[in-house]
Amino acid sequence: MKLRITEEIWKEGNMYVSYCPELDIASCGENVGQAKFNLHEAIMINIEETKKMGTFIQFLESCGIEAVSDDVFSAQKELVSFAPIELSL
């Protein structure tokens, strides 16, 4: 089974923050690679726990994620742009 979700990573001070908006799960690390690894680990722990409790499908549905094929789940939205902007105030 595959799960298509978004991974956002940004720098805050001397740490890198990783975030999955669809699942509302965040983590961090001292570098980009560590932040990615820690986020993936946090997501997998959450998935394993919901499967143990028998609430995995309900969890995905509550996050707006649905099956797009027999073995692929995806969010209804697709990230098409992500960039910092600057506005004059």
CYANA upper distance limits for C-alpha pairs under 8 A (distance plus 0.5 A):
  1 MET  CA     71 ASP  CA      4.96
  1 MET  CA     72 VAL  CA      6.22
  1 MET  CA     73 PHE  CA      8.23
  2 LYS  CA     71 ASP  CA      6.59
  2 LYS  CA     72 VAL  CA      5.19
  2 LYS  CA     73 PHE  CA      6.67
  3 LEU  CA     72 VAL  CA      6.37
  3 LEU  CA     73 PHE  CA      5.32
  3 LEU  CA     74 SER  CA      6.38
  4 ARG  CA     72 VAL  CA      7.92
  4 ARG  CA     73 PHE  CA      6.67
  4 ARG  CA     74 SER  CA      5.21
  4 ARG  CA     75 ALA  CA      7.35
  5 ILE  CA     20 CYS  CA      7.54
  5 ILE  CA     22 GLU  CA      7.06
  5 ILE  CA     74 SER  CA      7.00
  5 ILE  CA     75 ALA  CA      7.00
  6 THR  CA     20 CYS  CA      5.99
  6 THR  CA     21 PRO  CA      7.18
  6 THR  CA     22 GLU  CA      7.47
  6 THR  CA     79 LEU  CA      7.80
  7 GLU  CA     18 SER  CA      7.22
  7 GLU  CA     19 TYR  CA      6.24
  7 GLU  CA     20 CYS  CA      5.46
  7 GLU  CA     21 PRO  CA      8.09
  8 GLU  CA     17 VAL  CA      8.48
  8 GLU  CA     18 SER  CA      6.00
  8 GLU  CA     19 TYR  CA      5.56
  8 GLU  CA     20 CYS  CA      6.80
  8 GLU  CA     21 PRO  CA      8.40
  9 ILE  CA     16 TYR  CA      7.14
  9 ILE  CA     17 VAL  CA      5.98
  9 ILE  CA     18 SER  CA      4.90
  9 ILE  CA     19 TYR  CA      6.94
  9 ILE  CA     32 VAL  CA      7.89
  9 ILE  CA     35 ALA  CA      8.13
  9 ILE  CA     36 LYS  CA      8.30
 10 TRP  CA     16 TYR  CA      6.14
 10 TRP  CA     17 VAL  CA      5.92
 10 TRP  CA     18 SER  CA      7.25
 11 LYS  CA     15 MET  CA      6.36
 11 LYS  CA     16 TYR  CA      4.91
 11 LYS  CA     17 VAL  CA      6.59
 12 GLU  CA     16 TYR  CA      6.46
 12 GLU  CA     17 VAL  CA      7.29
 14 ASN  CA     30 GLU  CA      7.56
 15 MET  CA     28 CYS  CA      7.28
 15 MET  CA     29 GLY  CA      6.39
 15 MET  CA     30 GLU  CA      5.53
 15 MET  CA     31 ASN  CA      7.32
 16 TYR  CA     28 CYS  CA      5.92
 16 TYR  CA     29 GLY  CA      5.82
 16 TYR  CA     30 GLU  CA      6.51
 16 TYR  CA     31 ASN  CA      6.36
 16 TYR  CA     32 VAL  CA      6.57
 16 TYR  CA     35 ALA  CA      6.49
 17 VAL  CA     26 ALA  CA      7.75
 17 VAL  CA     27 SER  CA      6.48
 17 VAL  CA     28 CYS  CA      4.79
 17 VAL  CA     29 GLY  CA      7.17
 17 VAL  CA     35 ALA  CA      6.73
 18 SER  CA     26 ALA  CA      6.10
 18 SER  CA     27 SER  CA      5.73
 18 SER  CA     28 CYS  CA      5.99
 18 SER  CA     35 ALA  CA      6.09
 18 SER  CA     36 LYS  CA      6.80
 18 SER  CA     39 LEU  CA      6.58
 19 TYR  CA     24 ASP  CA      7.66
 19 TYR  CA     25 ILE  CA      6.34
 19 TYR  CA     26 ALA  CA      4.73
 19 TYR  CA     27 SER  CA      6.91
 19 TYR  CA     39 LEU  CA      7.43
 20 CYS  CA     24 ASP  CA      6.12
 20 CYS  CA     25 ILE  CA      5.86
 20 CYS  CA     26 ALA  CA      6.79
 20 CYS  CA     39 LEU  CA      8.36
 21 PRO  CA     25 ILE  CA      7.39
 22 GLU  CA     63 CYS  CA      6.32
 22 GLU  CA     64 GLY  CA      7.80
 22 GLU  CA     65 ILE  CA      8.32
 22 GLU  CA     75 ALA  CA      7.52
 23 LEU  CA     63 CYS  CA      6.37
 25 ILE  CA     39 LEU  CA      7.99
 25 ILE  CA     42 ALA  CA      7.81
 25 ILE  CA     43 ILE  CA      7.38
 26 ALA  CA     39 LEU  CA      6.71
 26 ALA  CA     42 ALA  CA      8.22
 27 SER  CA     35 ALA  CA      6.96
 27 SER  CA     38 ASN  CA      6.45
 27 SER  CA     39 LEU  CA      5.57
 27 SER  CA     42 ALA  CA      7.74
 28 CYS  CA     34 GLN  CA      7.84
 28 CYS  CA     35 ALA  CA      5.03
 28 CYS  CA     36 LYS  CA      8.26
 28 CYS  CA     38 ASN  CA      7.03
 28 CYS  CA     39 LEU  CA      7.63
 29 GLY  CA     33 GLY  CA      8.22
 29 GLY  CA     34 GLN  CA      5.36
 29 GLY  CA     35 ALA  CA      4.57
 29 GLY  CA     36 LYS  CA      8.32
 29 GLY  CA     38 ASN  CA      7.52
 30 GLU  CA     34 GLN  CA      6.87
 30 GLU  CA     35 ALA  CA      7.47
 31 ASN  CA     35 ALA  CA      6.67
 32 VAL  CA     36 LYS  CA      6.65
 33 GLY  CA     37 PHE  CA      6.65
 34 GLN  CA     38 ASN  CA      6.50
 35 ALA  CA     39 LEU  CA      6.65
 36 LYS  CA     40 HIS  CA      6.68
 37 PHE  CA     41 GLU  CA      6.63
 38 ASN  CA     42 ALA  CA      6.63
 39 LEU  CA     43 ILE  CA      6.65
 40 HIS  CA     44 MET  CA      6.64
 41 GLU  CA     45 ILE  CA      6.66
 42 ALA  CA     46 ASN  CA      6.74
 43 ILE  CA     47 ILE  CA      6.68
 44 MET  CA     48 GLU  CA      6.52
 45 ILE  CA     49 GLU  CA      6.64
 46 ASN  CA     50 THR  CA      6.73
 47 ILE  CA     51 LYS  CA      6.63
 47 ILE  CA     56 PHE  CA      7.18
 48 GLU  CA     52 LYS  CA      6.72
 49 GLU  CA     53 MET  CA      6.76
 50 THR  CA     54 GLY  CA      6.52
 50 THR  CA     55 THR  CA      5.53
 50 THR  CA     56 PHE  CA      5.16
 50 THR  CA     59 PHE  CA      7.69
 51 LYS  CA     55 THR  CA      6.49
 51 LYS  CA     56 PHE  CA      5.38
 55 THR  CA     59 PHE  CA      6.47
 56 PHE  CA     60 LEU  CA      6.83
 57 ILE  CA     61 GLU  CA      6.66
 58 GLN  CA     62 SER  CA      6.56
 59 PHE  CA     63 CYS  CA      6.91
 60 LEU  CA     64 GLY  CA      6.96
 60 LEU  CA     65 ILE  CA      5.56
 60 LEU  CA     66 GLU  CA      7.32
 61 GLU  CA     65 ILE  CA      5.75
 61 GLU  CA     66 GLU  CA      6.72
 63 CYS  CA     75 ALA  CA      8.34
 64 GLY  CA     75 ALA  CA      6.28
 64 GLY  CA     76 GLN  CA      6.88
 65 ILE  CA     73 PHE  CA      6.87
 65 ILE  CA     74 SER  CA      5.73
 65 ILE  CA     75 ALA  CA      4.71
 65 ILE  CA     76 GLN  CA      6.87
 66 GLU  CA     73 PHE  CA      5.79
 66 GLU  CA     74 SER  CA      6.16
 66 GLU  CA     75 ALA  CA      6.92
 66 GLU  CA     76 GLN  CA      8.01
 67 ALA  CA     71 ASP  CA      7.93
 67 ALA  CA     72 VAL  CA      6.30
 67 ALA  CA     73 PHE  CA      4.73
 67 ALA  CA     74 SER  CA      6.85
 68 VAL  CA     72 VAL  CA      6.19
 68 VAL  CA     73 PHE  CA      6.12
 68 VAL  CA     74 SER  CA      6.93
 69 SER  CA     73 PHE  CA      7.68
